C-alpha cells in the first residue's frame, strides 16, 4: 500500500488508515505530519478530500501542503495523475467559491492549482485513488507541557510568545477554559485546579535542549 521514495516522499493507496501509514513510515524513521486525531478510523483519502487538520496543524498546517500529486478518476471514468503543474481543464468553469472568514479547512481552493482545488473538495470533483505525500524526519522525542493561566487574558498574552519567541515551537497546542480544565483535572490531569490551561506537545531531536529552554522561558513569562 505504501512505497517510500527516499527520505522526503512516499506514494500510497488512499484507502490506508492514517495509523497504519504512520506505523509503516515509523520503520523508515519518517513522518507524515498531518494528524486529524482519528488516525485509527480516518483514511489518507479522507484526510485529503477534507483537507483535514488536527492537533499538529499548529506547527505543520493542514493536509494540503503535504500532498505533492494525486491519481484521480474523473466522472467519465478517465484516470489521471495530477500535480501542481497540471493545467486546469479548459472545459471547467472558473471557480468563484471563497472560504468563509475564520477557521476553515474543507472547500474549493479557488484561483490556485488544479491539485490544490481537488484537495478539500470532498469528492465532488474526482475520486482520489493514490497520493504522493511529502514527509519529514521523525522526531526522536516528544514531551508535553501543561501551563496554568489565571485568566483568559493571560492565555491570549502568552500565544504571541509561543509563535514568535520559541526556538523549539510546539507541534500541538490545546486551550482548556475553566470548565474544560476542571473536567480534565477530575480525570487525572496533573494541573492546578481553578485555572485556565494550555496543553503543549513539543517534538525534538536528541541534539536539542528544549526542556531546559522551556523551563526558563515559562519562568520569565
VEXDOPA-330696 format. One line per 10 residues: number of its first residue (from 0); for each residue z, x, y of C-alpha. Coordinates in Angstrom, 1 decimal, padded with zeros to 4 digits, always signed. Example, Ala and Ser with C-alpha at 12.3 -4.5 7.8 and 13.67 -1.06 7.14 Angstrom:
! residues 2
0) +007.8,+012.3,-004.5 ~ +007.1,+013.7,-001.1
***
This chain:
! residues 221
0) +000.0,+000.0,+000.0 ~ +000.6,+002.9,+002.4 ~ -001.5,+006.1,+002.9 ~ +000.3,+008.6,+005.1 ~ -002.2,+010.7,+007.2 ~ -000.5,+013.8,+008.3 ~ +002.7,+013.7,+010.4 ~ +001.6,+011.2,+013.0 ~ -000.3,+008.3,+011.3 ~ -000.5,+006.1,+008.3
10) -002.8,+003.3,+007.0 ~ -001.0,+000.3,+005.4 ~ -001.8,-003.1,+004.0 ~ -000.2,-005.5,+006.3 ~ +001.5,-007.6,+003.6 ~ +004.1,-004.9,+003.1 ~ +007.6,-005.7,+004.2 ~ +008.9,-003.5,+007.1 ~ +011.9,-002.5,+005.0 ~ +009.5,-001.3,+002.2
20) +007.4,+000.5,+004.7 ~ +010.4,+002.2,+006.2 ~ +011.6,+003.4,+002.7 ~ +008.2,+004.9,+001.9 ~ +008.0,+006.7,+005.3 ~ +011.5,+008.0,+004.8 ~ +010.3,+010.1,+001.9 ~ +008.0,+011.8,+004.3 ~ +010.7,+012.1,+007.0 ~ +008.7,+009.8,+009.3
30) +009.5,+006.6,+011.2 ~ +007.5,+003.6,+012.4 ~ +009.6,+002.8,+015.5 ~ +009.3,-001.0,+016.0 ~ +012.3,-002.7,+014.4 ~ +012.3,-006.6,+014.6 ~ +015.6,-006.5,+012.8 ~ +014.5,-008.8,+009.9 ~ +013.0,-005.9,+008.1 ~ +013.7,-007.4,+004.6
40) +011.7,-010.5,+005.5 ~ +009.2,-009.6,+008.2 ~ +005.8,-008.1,+007.2 ~ +003.9,-005.5,+009.1 ~ +001.1,-008.0,+009.7 ~ +003.6,-010.5,+011.1 ~ +005.0,-007.9,+013.4 ~ +001.5,-007.0,+014.6 ~ +000.5,-010.7,+015.0 ~ +003.5,-011.4,+017.2
50) +003.8,-008.0,+018.9 ~ +007.4,-008.0,+017.6 ~ +010.0,-006.1,+019.5 ~ +013.7,-005.8,+018.4 ~ +016.8,-003.7,+018.9 ~ +014.9,-000.4,+019.1 ~ +012.5,-001.7,+021.8 ~ +014.8,-000.3,+024.4 ~ +013.5,+003.2,+023.6 ~ +010.2,+002.6,+021.8
60) +008.9,-000.7,+023.2 ~ +007.3,-003.5,+021.2 ~ +004.8,-003.1,+018.3 ~ +001.5,-003.0,+020.4 ~ +001.6,+000.7,+021.5 ~ +002.3,+001.8,+017.9 ~ -001.0,+000.3,+016.5 ~ -004.0,+002.6,+016.5 ~ -006.5,+000.5,+014.7 ~ -006.9,-002.7,+012.6
70) -009.0,-004.1,+009.9 ~ -009.6,-007.7,+010.6 ~ -011.5,-010.7,+009.2 ~ -013.3,-012.9,+011.8 ~ -013.6,-016.6,+011.4 ~ -017.1,-016.2,+010.0 ~ -015.8,-014.0,+007.2 ~ -017.1,-010.8,+008.6 ~ -014.8,-007.8,+008.1 ~ -014.5,-005.3,+011.0
80) -012.5,-002.2,+011.8 ~ -011.4,-002.1,+015.5 ~ -009.6,+000.4,+017.7 ~ -009.2,+000.9,+021.4 ~ -012.8,+002.0,+021.8 ~ -014.2,-001.2,+020.1 ~ -016.3,-003.2,+022.6 ~ -015.3,-006.8,+023.4 ~ -017.7,-009.2,+021.6 ~ -020.3,-010.4,+024.1
90) -020.2,-013.9,+022.7 ~ -016.5,-014.3,+023.5 ~ -015.4,-015.9,+026.8 ~ -013.3,-013.9,+029.2 ~ -009.5,-014.5,+028.6 ~ -007.6,-015.7,+031.6 ~ -004.2,-016.2,+029.9 ~ -001.3,-014.4,+031.7 ~ +002.1,-013.6,+030.2 ~ +005.0,-015.5,+031.9
100) +007.4,-013.6,+034.1 ~ +010.4,-012.4,+032.0 ~ +010.8,-011.1,+028.5 ~ +007.7,-011.9,+026.5 ~ +006.0,-010.2,+023.6 ~ +003.5,-012.5,+021.9 ~ +000.4,-013.8,+023.5 ~ -003.0,-012.5,+024.6 ~ -003.1,-009.2,+026.4 ~ -005.8,-010.2,+028.8
110) -008.0,-007.6,+030.6 ~ -007.2,-005.0,+028.0 ~ -009.0,-003.7,+024.9 ~ -010.0,-005.9,+022.0 ~ -007.5,-004.2,+019.8 ~ -004.6,-004.9,+022.1 ~ -005.7,-008.5,+022.5 ~ -005.7,-009.0,+018.7 ~ -002.1,-007.6,+018.6 ~ +000.2,-010.5,+019.6
120) -002.5,-013.2,+019.2 ~ -000.6,-014.8,+016.4 ~ -003.6,-015.1,+014.1 ~ -005.7,-017.2,+016.5 ~ -008.5,-014.6,+016.8 ~ -008.6,-013.0,+013.4 ~ -006.8,-012.4,+010.2 ~ -005.4,-008.8,+010.0 ~ -005.6,-007.1,+006.7 ~ -004.9,-003.4,+007.3
130) -003.5,-001.3,+010.1 ~ -003.5,+002.3,+011.2 ~ +000.0,+002.8,+012.6 ~ +001.5,+005.6,+014.8 ~ +004.6,+007.4,+013.5 ~ +007.3,+009.7,+014.9 ~ +009.6,+012.3,+013.1 ~ +012.5,+010.5,+011.6 ~ +015.8,+011.2,+013.5 ~ +018.2,+013.3,+011.5
140) +021.3,+011.5,+012.5 ~ +022.3,+008.2,+014.2 ~ +025.7,+007.2,+015.7 ~ +026.9,+004.1,+017.5 ~ +029.0,+003.6,+020.7 ~ +031.0,+000.6,+021.8 ~ +031.5,+000.7,+025.6 ~ +034.1,-001.8,+027.1 ~ +033.4,-003.1,+030.6 ~ +035.9,-005.0,+032.7
150) +033.3,-007.5,+034.1 ~ +029.6,-008.3,+034.1 ~ +029.1,-006.3,+037.3 ~ +030.3,-003.1,+035.6 ~ +027.7,-003.8,+032.9 ~ +025.0,-004.1,+035.5 ~ +026.0,-000.9,+037.3 ~ +026.0,+001.0,+034.0 ~ +022.5,+000.1,+032.9 ~ +020.6,+002.2,+035.6
160) +022.6,+005.2,+034.4 ~ +021.6,+004.6,+030.8 ~ +017.9,+004.5,+031.9 ~ +017.9,+007.4,+034.4 ~ +020.6,+009.9,+033.5 ~ +020.6,+010.2,+029.7 ~ +019.0,+013.3,+028.2 ~ +019.9,+011.6,+024.9 ~ +018.8,+008.0,+025.6 ~ +019.9,+005.2,+023.3
170) +017.4,+003.9,+020.8 ~ +019.0,+000.4,+020.9 ~ +021.3,-001.5,+023.3 ~ +023.1,-004.8,+023.0 ~ +025.2,-006.6,+025.5 ~ +028.1,-008.9,+024.4 ~ +029.7,-011.2,+027.0 ~ +033.4,-012.2,+026.8 ~ +032.8,-014.9,+024.3 ~ +030.5,-012.9,+022.0
180) +032.8,-009.9,+022.3 ~ +035.8,-011.9,+021.3 ~ +033.9,-013.2,+018.2 ~ +032.7,-009.7,+017.3 ~ +036.2,-008.2,+017.7 ~ +037.5,-011.0,+015.5 ~ +035.1,-009.9,+012.8 ~ +036.5,-006.4,+012.9 ~ +034.5,-004.6,+015.7 ~ +036.8,-001.8,+016.8
190) +036.9,-002.5,+020.6 ~ +039.4,-003.7,+023.2 ~ +039.7,-007.5,+023.4 ~ +039.2,-009.4,+026.6 ~ +036.3,-007.2,+027.9 ~ +032.6,-007.3,+028.0 ~ +031.0,-004.8,+025.6 ~ +027.8,-002.7,+025.4 ~ +026.8,-001.6,+022.0 ~ +024.5,+001.5,+021.8
200) +022.7,+003.3,+019.0 ~ +021.8,+006.9,+019.6 ~ +019.4,+008.8,+017.3 ~ +019.0,+012.6,+017.5 ~ +018.2,+015.8,+015.7 ~ +020.7,+018.3,+014.4 ~ +019.8,+020.7,+017.3 ~ +021.1,+018.1,+019.8 ~ +024.7,+017.8,+021.0 ~ +024.7,+014.2,+022.2
210) +028.2,+013.2,+021.1 ~ +029.8,+015.7,+023.5 ~ +027.4,+014.7,+026.3 ~ +028.1,+011.0,+025.9 ~ +031.8,+011.6,+025.8 ~ +031.8,+013.5,+029.1 ~ +029.3,+011.1,+030.7 ~ +031.3,+008.0,+029.9 ~ +034.5,+009.5,+031.2 ~ +032.7,+010.2,+034.5
220) +031.1,+006.8,+034.7
***
